[in-house]
Amino acid sequence: MSNQNHERHESNGLQELDALSNDALWQSTLTANAARRRAIARLLMHLALIETRRLHLVRGYSSLYDLCVRCLGMSEGQAHRSVSGAHAAKSFPLALEMIADGRLHLTGLSLIAKRLTPENHAQLLEDVAGKTKADILIVLARWFPKPDVPDRVEPVSDGSGGGEQGNLGLDGAPRSRVEPLSEERFLVHFSGSAELKAKLEHAQNLMSHVSRKLEVVFERALDALIRELENKQWGKTERPRRSGGRKDRRPSRADKREVYERDGAQCAYVSPSGVRCTARAFLQYDHVDPLGKGGGGEARNGRLLCAAHNDLHARQAYGSEIIDEKIRRARSRAEQGGAAQTAKDKCERLRVALVTMGFKKAECCKVVAALATEAERLPLDQLIRDALLRLTQR
C-alpha cells in the first residue's frame, strides 16, 4: 500500500470512528484492546516457535532480541519484554492464556519470567494476575525476599532528571548506560569498586604530564586492551611475523588475522534473502567446509561467525543429534572436572587445617589420603572431624 493510500485509509478509519456514538466508541475500544491482547499472545507463540526452529538464525539474526529490534521494528524495551515472554510461553502455556484474556500484561510476564518453575508457576501467576508493575514487584519481594541493604550516602541526580532513578533495570538495580549528548559526544555512566577507583587515580597520576581527563585515560587504556586482545585472539599486530607455515589443517595466526580483517570484526553469516548478521560479540573462527569433512584451515575456507551461527552451521553440517550429544558430553566432563577439583581443594584445605592445629605433616598427609575418597561427598567440617578422630586415636 502506498503512503497516500495508507494515509487515506487511516483518515477514513478515523472518520468512521468519529461517527460512532459514545457507547459504540467505548465498546469498540474494548474490542480493539481485547484483540491487542490476543495478538500479543499469538506473537509470543510465534517467537517461541521461531527460536525452537532456529529460524531467526537462518534469516540472519543472531538472537531473538536482534530479530525483534532489526526485523520487527520493536524498541529495545519491547524486544526485551517480548523475548522474556516468549521464553516463558515455551514452558508455561498458562501465561499465554492470561496474556490473551487480560489477567496479565507483557511487562508483568517479563518481570516474573525467570522466576517461574514447574513447581511454582501456577501459584505465582495467580498472585500477579490483574496487578500493576509496582504491585508485581511487591509480590516478587514477598516470594523472593532480599536482605536489607546497608546505609549509604551517594550522589543523586544533578537536577536534569537523568539520575540513578531513571537508570534502573526491571529488577530495580542500577545498570550501566551510554547516552548521547550530541552527535559526536556521549555520556558514559557506570559504577566501580574501590580498587577500580584506585587504579584510575594511579593511571591519572602516571598520565598527568599528558592529561588527567578521564576520557583521555580511558581511551588510552582501551586502545592498549584492544591491541592486546586482537593480537591474542586474531593474530592482529602492527608488525606481523612471516608465517612459518601450517603444521596441520588448523588456521595459522596469519589466517586468523586475514579473516578477521576481511570480515570486519563482524559475523559473516548472510541469510538466503541477503540479511547479514550484525553480531560483533562472541565471534568464532569457522570453517566453511568443516575440518571433519576435509576442509582446510586456510583463510579462503575461514570466516567469522557468532556463537549462535557457528552452532547453526555445525548442526547443518553434522546434524543436531550429534551436536547435542557432543554438548552433553562436554558438560558432563566439565561437571566431573569441577567435582574433582572441589574434592582436591577440600583435601588441601583439610591438610592445611590439620597442620595448623599442630599435627605432624607426615601424619596429616596420611590421614588426608585415607579420606580422599570421601572428600567429594562430605563437607569440609565433617572431614575435619573424621580426620581429628583418626589422629587422636593414633
C-alpha positions in Angstrom: 0.0 0.0 0.0 1.4 3.4 -1.0 1.8 6.2 1.6 -1.0 8.2 0.1 -3.4 5.1 0.1 -2.3 4.3 3.7 -3.0 7.9 4.8 -6.3 7.9 3.1 -7.2 4.6 4.7 -6.2 5.9 8.2 -8.2 9.1 7.6 -11.3 7.1 6.6 -10.9 4.9 9.7 -10.8 7.9 11.9 -13.9 9.3 10.2 -15.7 6.0 10.8 -14.8 6.1 14.5 -15.8 9.8 14.8 -19.2 8.9 13.5 -19.8 6.4 16.4 -21.8 7.3 19.4 -20.1 7.4 22.8 -21.4 4.0 23.8 -20.3 2.5 20.5 -16.9 4.1 20.6 -16.4 2.8 24.1 -17.4 -0.8 23.1 -15.2 -0.6 20.0 -12.2 0.4 22.2 -12.8 -2.6 24.5 -13.0 -4.9 21.4 -9.8 -3.4 20.0 -8.0 -3.9 23.3 -9.1 -7.5 23.5 -7.8 -8.1 20.0 -4.5 -6.4 21.0 -4.1 -8.8 24.0 -4.8 -11.8 21.8 -2.3 -10.5 19.2 0.4 -10.2 21.8 -0.2 -13.8 23.0 -0.1 -15.0 19.4 3.1 -13.1 18.7 4.8 -14.7 21.7 3.8 -18.1 20.4 5.4 -17.2 17.0 8.6 -16.0 18.6 8.9 -19.1 20.8 8.4 -21.4 17.8 10.9 -19.3 15.7 13.5 -19.8 18.4 12.8 -23.5 18.7 13.3 -23.9 15.0 16.3 -21.5 15.0 14.6 -19.7 12.1 15.9 -16.3 13.3 19.5 -17.6 12.8 18.7 -18.9 9.3 17.3 -15.4 8.4 20.4 -13.6 9.5 19.6 -12.5 13.1 22.0 -13.5 15.9 19.3 -13.8 18.6 15.5 -13.4 19.1 16.2 -10.0 20.6 18.1 -9.0 17.4 15.1 -10.2 15.3 12.6 -8.2 17.3 14.7 -5.0 17.0 16.0 -5.1 13.5 13.3 -7.1 11.7 10.1 -6.4 13.7 10.9 -2.8 14.5 10.4 -3.1 18.2 12.1 -0.7 20.7 14.8 -2.2 23.0 12.3 -2.4 25.9 9.6 -4.0 23.8 12.1 -6.5 22.4 13.3 -7.4 25.9 9.8 -8.0 27.2 8.7 -10.0 24.1 11.8 -12.3 24.3 11.2 -12.9 28.1 7.5 -13.6 27.4 8.3 -16.0 24.5 10.7 -17.9 26.8 8.1 -18.2 29.4 5.5 -19.2 26.8 7.6 -22.3 25.9 7.3 -23.9 29.3 4.2 -22.3 30.8 1.2 -22.0 28.4 -0.9 -20.7 31.3 1.0 -17.4 31.0 -0.2 -17.1 27.4 -3.8 -17.7 28.4 -3.5 -14.9 31.0 -2.0 -12.5 28.4 -4.8 -13.2 26.0 -7.6 -12.7 28.4 -6.1 -9.7 30.1 -5.3 -11.1 33.5 -1.5 -10.4 32.9 0.3 -7.8 30.9 3.5 -8.4 29.0 5.6 -6.2 31.3 4.4 -8.3 34.2 5.2 -11.5 32.5 8.8 -10.3 31.7 9.2 -9.4 35.4 8.4 -12.9 36.6 9.6 -15.0 33.6 13.0 -16.0 35.1 11.3 -16.8 38.4 8.8 -19.3 37.0 9.3 -23.0 37.7 7.2 -26.1 37.1 6.6 -26.2 40.9 5.6 -22.5 41.5 4.3 -21.2 38.2 0.6 -21.7 38.8 0.5 -20.0 42.2 2.9 -17.2 41.2 0.9 -16.4 38.1 -2.3 -16.3 40.2 -0.6 -14.0 42.7 0.4 -11.4 40.0 -2.9 -11.6 38.0 -4.5 -8.2 37.5 -1.7 -6.3 39.2 0.3 -3.3 38.1 4.1 -3.4 37.7 4.6 -1.8 41.1 2.3 -4.4 42.7 4.1 -7.2 40.9 7.4 -6.0 42.3 5.9 -6.2 45.8 4.7 -9.8 45.1 8.2 -10.7 43.9 9.7 -9.2 47.1 7.3 -11.4 49.2 8.1 -14.5 47.2 11.9 -13.9 46.9 12.9 -11.6 49.8 16.3 -10.0 49.8 18.4 -8.9 52.8 18.4 -5.3 53.9 20.9 -3.1 52.2 23.5 -1.2 54.3 23.1 2.5 55.0 24.9 4.6 52.4 25.2 8.1 51.1 25.8 8.7 47.4 25.4 11.4 44.8 21.9 11.7 43.2 20.6 13.4 40.1 22.1 16.7 39.1 18.6 18.1 38.5 18.5 17.2 34.8 16.3 14.1 35.5 19.0 11.7 34.4 20.0 10.4 37.8 20.0 6.8 39.1 16.2 6.7 39.5 15.8 6.9 35.7 18.5 4.3 35.1 17.1 1.3 36.9 16.6 -2.2 35.3 13.4 -4.2 35.6 14.6 -5.6 38.9 15.2 -2.1 40.3 19.0 -2.4 40.2 21.2 0.3 38.7 22.7 -0.5 35.3 25.5 0.9 33.1 24.4 3.2 30.4 25.7 5.1 27.4 23.5 8.0 26.2 24.1 10.6 23.5 24.8 14.2 24.4 25.3 15.3 20.8 26.0 13.6 17.5 29.7 13.2 18.5 29.6 13.1 22.3 28.2 10.6 24.8 27.7 10.2 28.5 29.2 7.0 29.9 27.9 6.1 33.3 28.7 3.0 35.4 29.6 2.0 39.0 33.0 0.7 40.1 34.8 -0.8 43.0 37.3 0.9 45.3 40.1 -1.0 43.6 39.0 0.4 40.2 38.9 3.9 41.6 42.5 3.5 43.0 43.7 2.2 39.6 42.0 5.0 37.8 43.7 7.6 40.1 47.0 5.9 39.6 46.6 6.0 35.8 45.7 9.7 36.0 48.8 10.4 38.0 51.0 8.5 35.6 49.4 10.4 32.7 49.5 13.7 34.4 52.2 15.0 32.0 49.7 14.4 29.1 46.2 14.8 30.6 44.3 13.8 33.7 40.9 13.9 31.9 39.0 10.6 32.4 38.2 10.5 28.7 41.8 10.5 27.7 42.8 7.9 30.3 40.0 5.5 29.3 40.7 5.9 25.6 44.4 5.2 26.0 43.6 2.2 28.2 41.1 0.8 25.8 43.4 1.2 22.9 46.0 -0.9 24.7 43.4 -3.5 25.7 42.1 -3.8 22.1 45.6 -4.2 20.7 46.3 -7.0 23.2 43.1 -8.9 22.7 43.1 -8.6 18.9 46.7 -9.9 18.8 45.9 -12.7 21.2 42.6 -13.8 19.6 43.1 -13.0 16.0 46.8 -12.5 15.4 46.4 -8.8 14.5 49.6 -6.8 15.1 51.3 -3.8 13.6 54.4 -6.0 12.8 53.2 -9.4 11.8 55.9 -12.1 11.6 56.5 -14.1 8.4 54.3 -17.2 8.6 56.1 -20.4 9.4 53.6 -22.5 7.5 50.7 -24.6 8.8 51.6 -27.7 10.7 48.2 -29.2 10.4 44.8 -28.2 8.9 44.1 -25.7 11.6 44.3 -22.0 10.9 47.5 -20.1 11.5 47.8 -16.7 13.1 48.1 -15.2 9.6 44.9 -17.0 8.5 43.0 -15.7 11.5 44.4 -12.2 11.0 43.3 -12.2 7.3 39.8 -13.4 8.1 39.3 -11.0 11.0 40.3 -8.0 8.8 38.4 -9.3 5.8 35.1 -9.8 7.7 35.5 -6.5 9.6 35.3 -8.0 13.1 31.6 -8.9 12.4 29.7 -12.2 12.0 29.9 -13.1 8.3 26.6 -15.1 8.1 24.3 -13.9 5.4 20.8 -15.2 5.1 19.4 -16.5 1.7 17.4 -13.2 1.5 20.6 -11.2 1.9 20.4 -10.2 5.6 23.8 -10.1 7.3 24.2 -10.8 11.0 25.3 -7.8 12.8 26.8 -9.6 15.9 30.3 -8.5 16.9 30.5 -10.3 20.2 31.3 -14.0 20.9 32.9 -14.3 17.4 34.5 -17.6 16.5 36.7 -18.8 13.6 34.5 -21.1 11.5 35.5 -23.3 8.6 33.1 -23.0 5.6 34.0 -26.6 4.7 34.3 -28.3 8.2 37.6 -29.8 9.2 35.7 -33.0 10.0 34.7 -33.2 6.3 38.0 -32.5 4.7 38.1 -28.7 4.9 41.4 -26.9 5.5 42.4 -24.1 7.8 43.4 -21.6 5.1 41.9 -18.1 5.1 39.8 -18.8 2.0 38.0 -21.5 3.9 37.6 -19.4 7.0 35.1 -16.8 8.2 33.9 -15.2 11.4 30.6 -16.4 12.9 28.9 -15.5 16.1 28.4 -18.4 18.6 24.8 -18.8 17.5 25.5 -19.0 13.8 28.5 -21.2 14.4 26.2 -23.6 16.2 23.7 -23.4 13.4 26.4 -24.2 10.8 27.6 -27.2 12.9 24.0 -28.6 13.1 23.6 -28.1 9.4 26.9 -29.9 8.6 26.7 -32.8 11.1 23.1 -32.9 12.4 21.5 -31.7 15.6 21.6 -35.1 17.3 25.4 -35.3 17.0 25.9 -31.7 18.2 23.6 -32.1 21.1 25.4 -35.3 22.2 28.8 -33.5 22.0 27.4 -30.7 24.1 26.0 -33.2 26.7 29.4 -35.0 26.9 31.3 -31.7 27.2 29.0 -30.6 30.1 29.4 -33.9 31.8 33.2 -33.7 31.6 33.1 -30.2 32.9 30.8 -31.2 35.8 33.1 -34.2 36.6 36.2 -31.9 36.4 34.5 -29.4 38.7 33.6 -32.1 41.3 37.2 -33.5 41.1 38.6 -30.0 41.6 36.3 -29.4 44.6 37.4 -32.7 46.2 41.1 -31.7 45.6 40.5 -28.3 47.1 38.8 -29.8 50.2 41.8 -32.2 50.7 44.3 -29.4 50.5 42.3 -27.2 53.0 41.9 -30.2 55.3 45.7 -30.8 55.2 46.4 -27.1 56.0 43.9 -27.1 58.8 45.4 -30.2 60.5 49.0 -28.9 60.2 47.8 -25.6 61.7 46.4 -27.4 64.6 49.9 -28.8 65.4 49.8 -32.3 64.0 52.8 -33.6 62.2 52.8 -33.0 58.4 53.5 -36.7 57.6 50.6 -37.9 59.7 48.3 -35.3 58.2 49.2 -36.3 54.7 48.4 -40.0 55.5 45.0 -39.1 57.0 44.1 -36.8 54.1 45.0 -39.6 51.6 42.8 -42.0 53.5 39.9 -39.6 53.4 40.4 -38.6 49.8 37.6 -40.9 48.5 35.1 -39.3 50.9 36.1 -35.7 50.0 33.6 -35.4 47.2 30.5 -36.2 49.2 31.4 -35.0 52.7 31.5 -31.3 53.7 34.8 -29.9 55.0 33.8 -29.7 58.6 32.8 -33.4 58.6 36.2 -34.3 57.0 38.0 -32.3 59.7 36.1 -34.2 62.5 36.8 -37.6 60.9 40.5 -36.6 60.5 40.8 -35.5 64.1 39.2 -38.7 65.3 41.8 -40.8 63.3 44.7 -38.6 64.5 43.7 -38.7 68.2 43.2 -42.5 68.1 46.7 -42.8 66.8 
